[in-house]
Amino acid sequence: MTIGANTEKILTELEDHGFEAYMVGGCVRDSILGRLCNDVDITTNALPEQMLAVFSGYKVIPTGIKHGTVTVLCGGESFEITTYRIDGEYTDHRRPDEVRFTADIADDLGRRDFTVNAVAMDRHGNIVDPFGGRADMDAGIIRCVGVPQERFSEDALRILRAVRFSSQLGFAVDKATADAVHGMREQLADISRERVRDELDKLICGENAVNVLLEYSDVITAVIPEFEPSIGLDQRSPYHRYSVWEHTVRALGTAPKENMKLRRALLYHDIGKPACMKLDETGRGHFKQHDRVGAEMAAAIMKRLHYDNKTIAYTTALIANHSKKLRSKADVKKMMFRIGDELFLELMEMKKCDNSAKNEFVLEEISLFDRLKELGREVIANDECRSIRGLAVTGSELVQLGLKGAEIGEIQKEMLGLVIEEQLPNSRDELLKYAEQRCRK
């Protein structure tokens, strides 16, 4: 493990003052697995007041000093340092009511959620692994430290974290842990929506997201019950070979895992289908307006999960337009006017992902979406008119013709439509001439 200079400095300070100091948890796990390590957590046998003395020359924030945690700023980085501890009861199912400090790091590692996170390493490369975390990493297993029911009772979010780690790391969940995940999933209802939201966002971007979402759909519906009707729902459509939920998951899985915004939109894109499903006289399923209904449902869910308004607007705009038929350059410009350039390009990617999880004959349309995306890039590169602001005539010029109020907006929309359809050139003279003719009517 390559240790950063600031991390080395913090660990050295503690050791030079006679204390033990270890990196612990996710940073050690990710380093062993060869993954990028972001945050470094440190644990030590130094008591909180001793840590304050050791780092008296640094900026120190008493983040959770009652529970043995301080934050030390070093070289522009912040480090959470926690005294070895044993947790008491978790009556709120999130934080221990009290903690007892201990001199044994094994006691501290024993309170952690999963064996792969219960591994510590000092700056010399010495590993402390009392619960077999490295062996579980080698075997690709997520396993609770100790009894799963006890770990999940302490903090029910660990139920969702188990499947999130399975998704991110590509690991299987140990049977005893998986049984507890399924059996205790209803306890997730007591967890704050923000914590649930953050875990879901990480889960859907994991390399194993498809398998996890299919295997643990009951965990997902425990936090988003609106997905329940999608599970196993036969779409009865020649376009589809999967149920609504499996189609959703497989479409999501075709999006780049780095693109959280697209994967999030795909997660919700067909959530409106069960409510809109109608069977015709032949028994074929139809889902008219499911894009609009889905966008409304997604907005309500995302508000409940405390997403910001900008993220909600981005996601729901994609959902509301993912079924719209586009064929021509004029269609491209109209959609760009409706949702903007960035969202249009993303919408084409969404459509490709959506079609990738349908029956094989539908895959032929994917090349169409590539062509439409290329048309969109041409429109952007050539700065072709696709909005009222892009018209060669301004609103103030229309005022000079005697137009006012709502009339201006109406004529601007008319002119934009004609320009987009190439029935009217985007020329100042031609647009003013058209506006003058409209004024005479």
Salt bridges, closest charged atoms under 4 A:
GLU8 OE2 - ARG123 NH1 2.80
GLU15 OE1 - ARG123 NE 2.88
GLU15 OE1 - HIS124 NE2 3.12
ASP30 OD1 - ARG29 NE 3.06
ASP30 OD1 - ARG35 NE 3.55
ASP87 OD1 - ARG85 NE 2.92
ASP87 OD2 - ARG111 NH1 3.72
ASP108 OD1 - ARG111 NE 3.13
ASP108 OD2 - ARG112 NH2 2.78
ASP113 OD2 - ARG161 NH2 2.86
ASP136 OD2 - ARG143 NE 2.95
GLU154 OE2 - ARG151 NH2 2.73
GLU154 OE1 - ARG158 NH1 2.67
ASP155 OD2 - ARG195 NH2 2.87
ASP174 OD1 - ARG143 NH1 3.17
ASP179 OD2 - LYS175 NZ 2.80
GLU186 OE2 - ARG185 NE 3.74
GLU194 OE2 - HIS306 ND1 2.56
ASP198 OD1 - ARG197 NE 2.99
GLU199 OE2 - ARG161 NH1 3.80
GLU199 OE1 - ARG164 NE 2.69
ASP201 OD2 - ARG264 NH2 3.13
ASP218 OD2 - HIS182 ND1 2.71
ASP218 OD2 - ARG185 NH1 3.67
GLU226 OE2 - ARG304 NH1 2.73
GLU246 OE2 - ARG250 NE 2.75
ASP270 OD2 - HIS247 NE2 3.32
ASP270 OD2 - HIS269 NE2 3.22
ASP270 OD2 - LYS273 NZ 3.37
ASP270 OD1 - HIS290 NE2 3.15
ASP270 OD1 - HIS322 NE2 3.32
ASP280 OD2 - HIS286 NE2 2.87
ASP291 OD2 - LYS324 NZ 3.33
GLU296 OE2 - ARG292 NH1 3.03
ASP341 OD2 - ARG386 NH2 2.80
GLU342 OE2 - LYS261 NZ 3.64
GLU349 OE2 - LYS352 NZ 3.56
GLU349 OE2 - LYS373 NZ 2.59
ASP354 OD1 - HIS247 NE2 2.72
ASP354 OD1 - HIS269 NE2 3.28
ASP354 OD2 - LYS358 NZ 3.96
ASP370 OD1 - LYS352 NZ 2.75
GLU374 OE1 - ARG377 NH1 3.75
ASP383 OD1 - ARG386 NH1 3.87
GLU384 OE2 - LYS329 NZ 3.01
GLU384 OE1 - LYS333 NZ 2.94
GLU397 OE2 - ARG428 NE 2.57
GLU414 OE2 - ARG438 NH2 2.69
GLU421 OE2 - LYS334 NZ 2.43
ASP429 OD1 - ARG428 NH1 3.97
